[in-house]
Structure formats: C-alpha cells, structure tokens
Amino acid sequence: MSKKRGYALSTGAFLIITVIVVMFITLVPLLFLLYQTVFTPEYAGHAARFTLKNYGDVFSDPATLMVLKNSTEFAFGSSILAIIMGGAMAWVTERTHTPGRQWMYLVNMVPLILPGILTTMAWVFLLSPKIGLVNLVVMKLFFLEEAPFNVYSMGGMIWIQGLHWAPFAFITLAGTFRAMNPDLEEAATVSGAGIWNSLRLVTLPLNLPAILSLFLILIVRGLENFVVPAVIGIPAGIDVFTSRIYEAVTKSYPTNLGLASTYSVVLMIVTGVGLALYYMATKESSSFATITGKGYRARLMDVGRWRYLTFGIYVLYVSLAILLPLVILLWVSITPYSMAIKGANFKFATLHNYREVLDYPGVISSMVNTLYLSVVASLIIVLLGIMISFIVVKMKLKGGRILDVLGTMPLTFPGTVVGVALATLYLRLPIGIYGTAWILLIAFVTRFLPYGVRAANSSLLQVHAELEEAAAMSGASVVRTLIMITLPVVLSSMVGTFIYVMTLVIREFPSVILLYGPESRVISVQLFEMWEAASFNQCSALGVMMILFLSALALLMRRFQTKES
Amino acid sequence: MFGLRGYKIGKMVFSVCLVGMALCAWVAFAFAAPSGIEQLANYKGKDREQVLVEGAKKEGALSVYSATNARDSRPVVDGFQKKYPFVKVNLFAGTGESVSTRLLMEQKGRKYTADTFNGILKDVEKVRREGFLLPFYTPAQDIYNKKFLDPKRNWMPIYFTVLTFVYNTNEIKDPPRTWQDLLDPKWKGKLAVEDTDEVWLINFTKMWGEAKAKDYFTRLGKQDLKIVHGHSVQQQMLIAGEISSTATQYLHQAIADKKTGAPINFVIMDPMIAQPNGIALMNSAPHPHAALLFIDYVTSKEGQALMYARGRNVAYPGMEPILNEANLLIDDPGLSMDNFKYWQDMFKDLLITPNKRR
C-alpha cells in the first residue's frame, strides 16, 4: 500500500514540476505579448492605455492581403523544399547502403551553424544575374547571352530558405527513420512493392507525425524569417509580413512592439490550426508505433544498383546546399574585400581577417559562453520536451494538451518580445539574475522549447504503448518508466534535436541582445557587431572558425561514441 | 494507463496561475531618487580636473553604456583607464537600438547602473524625453564648432556618421559633383537606395523647403533605382559590383574599405548629412565624477585621436581632414521622430514604390 502511495507521490511531483516549469517558461512572455497588443507603449510621461488599434491595423491594412500571398508562397515553398531535400538525405543516410553516408551528419552541421545573413550573401554571390559565379560559369559553358538564374525572385528566396532549413529536416527525419522498425519496409519489399512504393505506402505514412511537426515548425519559421526577405525580397520588390514588423519595431517612436506582437498573435492562430490538424492526423497514435516490444535490429535496405543513383543525389545535395556557399565564404574570408574567384586574385590571399576576429574584444570568452549555454539549454529543452510529451502522449491526462500547446506557442514569439518580457520581469524580481547567463538560459529555453516538444511528441507516438504497459505491470512508477523505458528508446532520435537546438542557441540573436551582460557575451552578439561594422570578410572568417570549432567537437563526440560502443 | 485520471492538468494550470499572480503582486518597486549632481555637472572652475579626479578616486568605478561596437569603444576606454588607473571601467558596448532599449528598461526598472550613454541622437533623445539625462559642461564645448553642439548641452558629439555618394570605380568613371547631377538621365539604373534612409529626405526638405525637395526626390525616383536593405549589405554589393553607386552610404566605411584596396571611392558632396553620435550623462549616475572625467576625456584631443584611429569621422576641430572643408548638414532627429510615419510614407512613395520591379 505504502509503495503505491509513493508512486502516486512521485507521479504528482513529476506532474507539478513539469507544469510549473512549462508555465513559468511560456506564460511570462505570452502574457506580456498579449498585453502589448492591446495597450499603447508607455513612454515619456504617456501612460499605457487600452487600444484595439493594433488589431485594426493588422486586419484592415489592404497591404496585408498582398503580403499574405507572398509570405505564404515563401513559407510553403521553402518548407516543402527543405522537407524533400532533408527527407531524401535522411532516407539515404539511415535506410540505404549509399557510400559515404556516415559523413552526412557532420556535413549537415555546416549550414546549420552559419548565420542566415552569411549564407544569404553567399547565394547572392553565386546566383546574382550580374556577379553570380554560377551564372557566369553557366553562361560561359553554354554560350548564353543572359544569366540563367536570378536570385532576386520568389524562386531565389525559396531556394535559399529551403536549403538553409534542409539540414533541420534531415536531422529530424533521420532520427525517426533510424528508430523505425525495418521489418515494415521489408515486408513491403518482400510482398513485391518496389522501393518507391514501399517509401510511399510505408515509410511516409508511418513517419507522418514527424513530418507534420517538421512542416509546422518550418512554416512558422518561413513566415517570420527576415534575413532572406531583407537581402533578396526588398531588391526584388517582394514584400512579406516581416518587413512590416521590422518597420513597426525599429523606426517608429515610441517603439511599436504592439504591432509586432499582434502579428505574432496571427502566427499563433496559424500554429493553433496547425496543431489541431496535427492532433487530428495523429489521433490513432498506435498506427504510428513502429517501436514495439518485439526486438529488432536496425537493418539497412539493400538498394542494389540504385545506390549509384542515391549516391548521385547525395553528392548533388552536398555540393549544392553545402559546398557552394561554403567555398564562397572560405574565399571571402581569405580576401581583403569581395573579389572574383580566379587565379589572378590568389595573390591577395591573407589571414588578416582571422587575426582581426581573434583580436576582437571578448571573442574567445563569448565562444566559451556560447558553448556552455548551448549545451545546457539544449539538454533542458530535450528533457522538458520528453517530459511534456510523456504527459500528453503516454499518460493521456485530461487537459494535457494545454501543456503541449503552451510548449509549442513560443515558436511564434518574436525574439525581441521574449527579450523585453524577461528583462522587464527580472529587473523587478529581486533575484539578481538580470544581466547574467541565467537569464540567457531562460530566454533560450523559452525560444526553443517548441523544437523539443514537437520532436519528442512525434518520437513518443512511435513508441508502442506495450513497452510502458509492461513496465507499469511489473510495478514500475511513472517516473521510473519514463527514465528506464521511454527515455532510452527515444534518445537516439532526440540526439538530432539536441544538436539542432544547440545550433539554434548559437545563432539566436534578437532576445540575447537585450539580455546579455558584460560577462555573458555570446557569439551571435559578436557576429552582429562585426556585420554592422561592415566587414563581410571578417564575418565570414568568424563563420569559418565556428564551422571548424563545431566540426572538431562533432568528430570528438564521434570518436567518443565509437569507443563507448 | 497508470490509473492517474485524478490528476487534472487543467486544474493544475489554474492554480499555478493564481500563485503566479500573487507573486506578481508581491513584486515591489524600490524607490531611489537621483541625487543632486547638477552643480558638479556644470562646474567650470580651474581645478575641474583635480576635483573630478579626487571624486573619481573615491568612486573607483565607472559604467559606460555605448552604442558603438566593442571594437571601436574599447580603445577609448583603455586609453582612459591608462590615464586614470584608479577607475575601473565597466564597458557595456553594443550596436543599434538595443543599448538604448536596455538602458531605458533598466532606468524604468530603477536599476541605476549606467553613468554615461553614447549613441545616435535619436536614441539619446529617447532617453532625454524620459527624463533620465542631466545637461552638463565639458571643456570641449568651448573648442568645438558651435553648429555641432547641443544648445541645451544634453549631449556632446564624439563622432559623426556621414552619409554620402559612394561608387564602384570599375562601374562608374565620372562621379557626380552635385546632388542635381544625379537627375541626369545617364544615372538611370546605376543608383541604389537604402530603403530606410528617410533621414536624407527629411534633411533635404529642411534645407530646400518642401516643394523643391519633393520635386527633386520625385525626379530621382524615376531614375530606375535599385533598392537595398541595410548599409552593410549595400556596402558589400557596392564592392562586389552588384550595384554601381549609392547616394547614402557611410563615409567612414567607404574610407576604411578603400584603404583595403576595394574598388570603391566616395564623393564629398555639398552638403552631406551628418548624424552625430552623442555622449550623455545619466542623472542617476552612481559615479558622477568618473562619468564627467570620462566625458572630458572622450571629447578631448587625446580621446578623439583614439576614435579617429578607429576610422571614425570625429568632431574635434581639424582632426578629420576630409571633413575640414565639408558642408555638413547636422541631423536633428528630435524634429522628425514624432511624425516619422509621415516621412517614412513619403520616402516610400517617392523612391521605393516607383522602383518596385514586380
């Protein structure tokens, strides 16, 4: 009897801790954001007063309709591109005998770590009709009069954004593909379905939760991206939502966070609809369970001669998505200013930019800070994601979805709003974390919790209930089941999420800029400052250094992993 | 499963909400009134430096909030610390609006750590309007060009961000000499505009009057302009030859990049718009002596030389040869920030919308 009570107690503690942490993390910025949308900013003796003007402005602006079309096109186009490219690569890597596939993870880290502004600029240098390297080469090879590609178009925007997010799709899907029981695919192949059919009829439907989660995140990220629309969209005359938000926030006096927040409420509604669709599609949770109590060994599919094709796709993806922009950045980082890549210009090559980066005040300590923060934040996010999803998917408690929704909503919070909300709160709370690394940690967990929650949710859907039922039947408590059964099973697919969230933390800027202190500078702040000081060359040097640093880390981890096993 | 239907997340959420609200109510506002440092701020006696040094020794610290990036702020702070080793300087440097946003959040939250703040005048003005600044005297006010100074002495310029015509030397062989030259048909398709440089329109309207300015920008808008966002992006595009020229690029960036050998050059136009970066004294400064000592140093010949060495267009008379003869139109954002939307819309209507290629 007392044992049972102990279980109930530990379960209660687990629930209460999760609920409090989630609410603490998400409700502060959420309430702040909602407050901003209906109150005028308080400034220079003007008290805040109630207003519905922001909502009126958003919904009555005739330009909203126009930008809605552009934003949707951009978000959907880039999401689909990212999923197709990342998904294909994930399948090739995890399910086939394609040569060189073991390098895929490392190679995919490269674009993940690079800030959007650097890759976007690199693509201008590649695909601009006037100076684009690819255009010049293709024109020369095929004796063309006109440049075949124009980056200043919706297609160009989708291309850049899609490629930038393809590694995220890769990492997410690779995790679920790996955890998948190969028997199902094999059964399909054995019953005569070709590779294509087994993909279409088995692999895709089984991984639906993961794909839907991914799609939702990508759409929201596409809707709120500003880098690509700023560098490519504005010269091309393609306005999107975010240009308007940018105008409202940066130029007006008093600073109009209200309008930005109102737009993010619109995004919240979009996310809400997306979540509802997700719940509907994943209602029969057992139909996605590919991890069952039956033992299985992850086997690879022998694709036979097809592997030359998959190898071709692999090489194409790596060279397009990763090598091309990387070559540009490498070149820019060793030249004093942007110049054409040609033999005659090699005499200008210099390490000056790297020296400048290392001389920049505080660059080393900010790298160390970033490393610490990104590891701790990602760990918390992954664990919290699993805890929330366990309550929602496995315990199926009444109202559990509130947690799921709360944990997903920060996806739509603008970074600036999170920054202002946390700063405002902790300046007034006498616990002294303002300006320290702790407040950054809270900001990171808030901003990126949705990635952990969505990934864990779709992973847990793939774990058949029989595993936990067996544990419960043998008398294990909920917490014990979570730690001993669920965690180890989903861990392999959560490694990708962990790595991915790390790179998000490393790149995060808008909330950080309002929260860091003199002792807690991070690398993104450093990079922004360098970018503003107008040295693309030095920024690229820093980007290359970040890649080297992360690759070294990844290789080290790999060695460690192989030793362990 | 688990027989846990008894746990209702909804109820839990509700009770945590209640506890949270109670917590918020408990959060109290501490009051701390800024002390009377007005007298010190206006002290002109012969022993000024001595008084400030004595006071700063007792204070022993200084907190500098700077909206100039760390690389350019650091040398001046280091120079100051070398000269006055007894003051430990805490530099908080950043770029853009974020520094003033933080400063305002802190001051409103009654966390008075900042002693001085420097940034573009729009940000200085925001802080002034909230009543957090204290007018001050500094010896350089007697030497600087009067037109660079704030009559109310709320801030002192430490350098200017000057906007001027910059071009790629491979693309443009005969740069313009006057602003009117840009209306020549030969500039069609060769000129880029940064899409947030409303300051150009605002100051030209002030100089020429609305009718002439409107006519000028309307005609300029028909020159098949290329639209760019961000001065850093614009600069890279210029160097790479993606755009041929622009009328509103930062002079100091052009000078710096020209030195590296990049194929760009600039024209000293008549006039050029200059946006001062001003340093101001917080009226809640916890270290007022050190703060004034720092302001004196930054605006002195010694401090300005360090800024100049970082490639900034400094305000100290005669130090920047390029600006000696130049006709600078000093931007006063205080006049336009209240109805900025008006200028933003006009800028868009005249220059951006007519050049949308879609």
Contacts between the chains, C-beta under 8 A, distances in Angstrom:
chain1	res1	chain2	res2	distance
A	11	B	2	7.2
A	11	B	4	6.2
A	11	B	7	7.3
A	12	B	7	6.9
A	15	B	7	5.5
A	15	B	9	7.5
A	15	B	12	6.9
A	16	B	12	6.8
A	19	B	9	6.6
A	19	B	12	4.8
A	19	B	13	6.5
A	19	B	16	6.0
A	20	B	16	5.7
A	23	B	13	6.6
A	23	B	16	5.0
A	23	B	17	7.4
A	23	B	20	7.2
A	24	B	20	7.8
A	27	B	17	7.7
A	27	B	20	7.0
A	43	B	126	7.9
A	43	B	129	7.3
A	43	B	130	7.0
A	44	B	129	4.0
A	44	B	130	5.4
A	44	B	131	7.7
A	45	B	131	8.0
A	121	B	233	7.3
A	121	B	236	6.4
A	124	B	237	7.7
A	124	B	242	6.8
A	125	B	240	6.7
A	128	B	242	5.7
A	130	B	241	7.1
A	130	B	242	5.7
A	131	B	240	5.4
A	131	B	241	5.6
A	131	B	242	5.2
A	152	B	357	7.9
A	230	B	229	4.5
A	230	B	230	6.5
A	230	B	233	7.6
A	231	B	229	6.8
A	231	B	230	7.6
A	231	B	233	5.7
A	234	B	195	5.8
A	234	B	227	5.6
A	234	B	228	7.0
A	234	B	229	4.3
A	235	B	226	6.3
A	235	B	227	5.4
A	235	B	228	6.0
A	235	B	229	7.6
A	236	B	357	6.7
A	236	B	358	6.6
A	237	B	227	7.3
A	237	B	355	7.8
A	237	B	356	3.7
A	237	B	357	4.8
A	237	B	358	3.9
A	238	B	358	6.2
A	247	B	344	7.0
A	250	B	97	6.5
A	250	B	196	7.9
A	251	B	196	6.7
A	251	B	198	7.8
A	251	B	340	6.0
A	251	B	344	6.3
A	252	B	340	5.9
A	252	B	341	6.8
A	253	B	122	7.5
A	253	B	126	6.9
A	253	B	337	4.3
A	253	B	338	6.7
A	253	B	340	6.1
A	254	B	126	7.9
A	255	B	97	7.6
A	255	B	101	7.2
A	336	B	260	4.4
A	336	B	261	6.0
A	336	B	262	7.4
A	337	B	239	5.2
A	337	B	257	6.1
A	337	B	260	5.2
A	337	B	261	6.6
A	337	B	262	3.7
A	338	B	236	6.1
A	338	B	239	4.9
A	338	B	240	4.4
A	338	B	262	7.6
A	348	B	261	7.8
A	360	B	70	7.2
A	360	B	71	5.6
A	361	B	70	4.6
A	361	B	71	6.3
A	361	B	74	4.8
A	362	B	70	6.4
A	391	B	9	7.2
A	394	B	1	7.0
A	395	B	1	6.6
A	395	B	2	6.2
A	395	B	4	6.0
A	396	B	1	6.9
A	397	B	4	6.5
A	397	B	5	7.5
A	397	B	7	5.6
A	397	B	8	7.2
A	397	B	9	5.3
A	398	B	5	7.1
A	398	B	8	5.3
A	398	B	9	6.5
A	398	B	10	6.5
A	399	B	8	5.9
A	399	B	9	3.7
A	399	B	10	3.4
A	399	B	11	7.7
A	399	B	12	8.0
A	399	B	13	7.0
A	400	B	9	5.1
A	402	B	9	5.8
A	402	B	10	6.4
A	402	B	13	5.6
A	403	B	9	6.2
A	420	B	101	7.5
A	420	B	105	7.1
A	423	B	102	7.1
A	423	B	105	5.0
A	423	B	109	8.0
A	424	B	105	6.3
A	424	B	109	7.0
A	427	B	105	6.2
A	427	B	106	6.3
A	427	B	109	3.2
A	427	B	110	8.0
A	427	B	111	5.5
A	428	B	27	5.1
A	428	B	29	7.3
A	428	B	109	5.7
A	429	B	27	6.0
A	430	B	27	7.9
A	434	B	111	7.1
A	465	B	1	7.1
A	468	B	1	7.0
A	469	B	1	6.8
A	472	B	1	6.6
A	472	B	2	5.9
A	478	B	2	5.7
A	478	B	4	7.3
A	513	B	94	6.7
A	513	B	98	4.3
A	514	B	98	5.9
A	514	B	101	6.2
A	514	B	102	5.8
A	514	B	105	7.5
A	517	B	92	7.8
A	518	B	90	5.9
A	518	B	91	6.9
A	518	B	92	5.6
A	525	B	94	7.2
A	528	B	95	6.8
A	529	B	69	4.2
A	529	B	70	6.3
A	529	B	71	7.3
A	529	B	93	8.0
A	529	B	94	7.2
A	529	B	95	5.3
A	530	B	69	7.8
A	530	B	71	8.0
A	531	B	232	5.5
A	532	B	69	6.4
A	532	B	95	4.6
A	532	B	96	6.9
A	532	B	232	6.1
A	533	B	69	5.5
A	533	B	71	6.7
A	533	B	72	7.6
A	533	B	95	8.0
A	533	B	232	8.0
A	534	B	231	7.0
A	534	B	232	4.7
A	534	B	235	4.7
A	534	B	236	7.6
A	534	B	250	7.4
A	534	B	253	4.6
A	534	B	256	7.7
A	534	B	257	7.3
A	536	B	232	7.4
A	536	B	236	4.7
